[in-house]
Amino acid sequence: MAAPGLRIATINHDMYDRHTTYTYGKVLVKKNAWLGMGCTICPGVTIGKYAVVAAGAVVTKDVPDYAVVGGVPAKVIKMLDPDQMKD
């Protein structure tokens, strides 16, 4: 599920050669992940299955399965119980 204002970035500028070199990274969003309003997913990040990304979060690192993350940069706030998940 993706809320309005979601940004998924797959390209970035090289820090040293800012005008001509770009870096790329695939973004993978796994089964039943929930991406909150206005969050940003940076290049090279994987969002785990059933993970929740809070509104406005900036995700710079992989998010584990069943994790709830939030903040800038996003950090794990809590882990969801896989046994409680309903499809």
RAFEN-V554528 format. One record per residue. RES is the residue in one letter. PHI is phi in radians with two decimals (999 if undefined). Layout:
RES|PHI ; RES|PHI
//
This chain:
M|999 ; A|-2.21 ; A|-1.47 ; P|-1.05 ; G|1.42 ; L|-1.10 ; R|-2.16 ; I|-2.07 ; A|-1.74 ; T|-2.14 ; I|-2.41 ; N|-2.61 ; H|-1.48 ; D|-1.19 ; M|-1.16 ; Y|-1.82 ; D|-2.12 ; R|-1.14 ; H|-1.74 ; T|-2.26 ; T|-1.94 ; Y|-2.06 ; T|-1.98 ; Y|-2.16 ; G|-2.69 ; K|-1.26 ; V|-1.93 ; L|-2.10 ; V|-2.02 ; K|-1.50 ; K|-0.86 ; N|1.01 ; A|-1.25 ; W|-2.12 ; L|-1.91 ; G|-1.29 ; M|-1.01 ; G|1.24 ; C|-1.37 ; T|-2.16 ; I|-1.90 ; C|-1.46 ; P|-1.00 ; G|1.46 ; V|-1.65 ; T|-1.98 ; I|-1.75 ; G|-1.21 ; K|-1.15 ; Y|1.06 ; A|-1.30 ; V|-2.17 ; V|-1.87 ; A|-1.15 ; A|-0.98 ; G|1.37 ; A|-1.21 ; V|-2.04 ; V|-1.64 ; T|-1.91 ; K|-2.35 ; D|-0.99 ; V|-1.87 ; P|-1.17 ; D|-0.96 ; Y|1.14 ; A|-1.59 ; V|-1.89 ; V|-2.14 ; G|-2.84 ; G|1.81 ; V|-2.30 ; P|-1.26 ; A|-1.15 ; K|-2.29 ; V|-1.18 ; I|-1.64 ; K|-2.82 ; M|-1.95 ; L|-1.49 ; D|-1.46 ; P|-1.02 ; D|-1.22 ; Q|-1.63 ; M|-1.23 ; K|-2.12 ; D|-1.37
//
